[in-house]
Amino acid sequence: MAQPRILILGAPGAGKGTQSAKIIEAFDVDHITTGDALRNNKEMDISDMDTEYDTPGEYMDQGELVPDEVVNAIVDEALSQADGFVLDGYPRNLEQAEELEDMTDLDLALYLEVGEEELVHRLTGRRMDPETGDIYHVEYNPPEDPEVEERLVQRDDDTEETVRERLSVFHENTEPVIEYYDEQGDLERVDGEQAPDEVWEDVKATIEDAA
């Protein structure tokens, strides 16, 4: 089977990272995320784009959002170097989805469907060990060591108010992307509320059917 070209979509907390890791291992493809692509191409020469800075790194160093046209160019470069891939975190809006169509032919867009309240439950239950940076969950993945449990903290972006705001932004920007692929007949939905291993069985079967 040729190495598949997969776009993975899902709200924060839907399990994209977990499933992406399994896809990479099982199908021997590259994991392309916007963050990694930006970090790997910080020094890329974008002086011909008539942008404020000449490299993506200058935007990042200033804490500014990298313009869409620069992100598009970086993702295009990353995709051109990959035989197969799972693309995560791009496209975030309809304009980027249309750009992506010019860059590559996807085998499928995979959408991990998880209800709003389950997403809130997953994200607000996350805790971090400030000493190691390890992430746990009060219900799904508590630490075995009582000492570790005592020092766990909730990150600012995992409070309920922040989580609901993040989900609101996701719905506003990315729901049109999901509809876009659905209308094209490229979208495959997987029930992301199952246990991770069950989600993986569905994800794997869906990819094998599409590729």
N, C-alpha and C positions, 0 to 999 in steps of 0.2 A: 504494500500500500504506500502510495506517495505520502510524504510528510504533509499533514493537514495544515490549512491556514484558517485559524479560528479567532473570532472576536468573542470575548467573554464580557457579558453585561450583567449588572446587578447592583443593587443599592449597597451603601456601606453596611457591613455586617451580614451580607448575603452568602459569604463564603468563597468569594472569587479567588482569594489568595490560596486557600486550601486546595481548591479544585485545579487552579492553574499549576500548582506544584505537581499534582498527580498527572496532569496532562503532559507536562514537560517530560516527566520520567517515562511515562508509558509510550509516548509517541515520538520521543527524541526530537523535540522542536525547541525553538528559542522562546524565552519569555520576554516580551517587549512591553515595557510600561513607560508611560510618558516621563515619569521621574527619572528612571534609569537612563532613558534615551537622552534626556537633557543633561544629566550628569556626565554621560559618556561623550557628549559632544559640546561641552562648555566652550571650547575654543574654536568651534566651527565658524568660518568666515561668512558673515551674513551682510557684509558691507554693501553688497549689490542690491539689498532689499529696501533701501531707503528707510531704515528703522533708526530709532534713537541711538542704539548702541551697535557695535560691530561684531559682537559675539553674544551668544545666549548667556554665557557666564556673567556678563556685566549686569544683565537684568537680575539674575539670581543673587549676585553680590549686593545689589541695591534693595533686595527684598521685593522687587517688582514682578508682576505677572509677565511671563514671556508671551509676546503677541502670537495670535493664532497662526499667522503666516510662517513664523519661525518654528513653532511647534510642528506644523504640517511638514515643513522641510526636513526636520530632524526625524520625524516618524517615517517619512518616505525613505530617508537614508538607511534607517535601521531595518526597514522591511526589505529593502533591496539587497541587504547582506544576509538575509535569512532564507533557508530552503523551505522551512515550515515554521509556524509560530503560533503562539497564543498572545493576542494583543489585549492588554488590560489597562483601562484608564483613558482610552482614546477610541472613538470620538466621544467628546463630552457634549457636543451640540450638533444640530442638523447641518450646519455649514461644514464642520469637520467630517461628518459622515459622507457628505457629497465629495469632499476632497479625497477621502479614503478610497472612494470608488475609482478614482483616476490612478491611484497608487498600486492597487493589487486586486486580485479576484479572490474573495473569501470563499471558503468551502461552506462555512456556516457562521451565523451569529447565535451564540448560546446565551440564553437569558435565565439566570437563577432567580426564580420567583419566590419571594418570601414576603409575608404580610407585614404591614406597618408595625403592629404591636409586637410581633416576634422580633423584628429588627431592633426596636427600642429595648426590648428585654435583653437581647444578646449584647448590645453595645453598652447599656448602662450597667450591666453586670460584669463588665471587664475590669480587671484590676492589674496594676503593674507593681512588680517588685523594684523599688527604687535603687536597690543595690546591684541587681543583675540586668534590669531592663526586661526580664521575662514577663510575658503576659499570661494571666490566668483568668478564669471566670468563676464567680462565686458559686454557680450551680453546675455548669458543664465541665469545668476543669479546675477545681480547687487544688491548691498545693497540698502535698502530703505532710510536709514539715510544718508543725504549729508555729515555729519561729518565723518562717517565711510568711505564713498567713497573717501574723500580727503586724508585719510591716508593710503589707500591701496598701496601695493608695489608688484612688480613682483619678484618672487623668482628666484635665479640664474639658477636653473635647468628648468625654464620655458621660458628662452629666446629661440628664434628660432634656433640659432646655436646648443644649448645644446639639444633641443627637437629633431632636425633632427639626431643628433648623437645617442641619446637614441633609436630612431626608427631604425636606422641603425644596432645597436647592437641587437635589438629585431629580426629584419629580419634575421640576420646572424645566431643567436643561436636558435631561437624558430621556424622559418619557417620549419626546418626539423622535429621538433616535431609535427607540424600541419600535415605535409605530412605523418608522421608515423601513426598517428591515422586515417587519411583519408584512407590510404591504407588498414588498418585493418577493415575498415567499422564501426569504433566507433565514427567518427567525425560528429557532427551536427553543421551546420553553421546558425547563426542568424544575421539578418541585424541590426548592431549596430548603424546605422545612423538615425534610427527612433527616435521619442520622447521616453524618458525613459519608460513611461507607456506602449507604444506599444512594445518596446523591451521586457519588462517584460511579456506581454501576450504571445509573441512567445517563450520566455525562459520557461515559466511555462508549456505551451502546449508540448514543446519538451521533458521536463523532464517527464511529465505524460505519454507520449507515450513510453518513453524508460524504465521507471522503472517498 
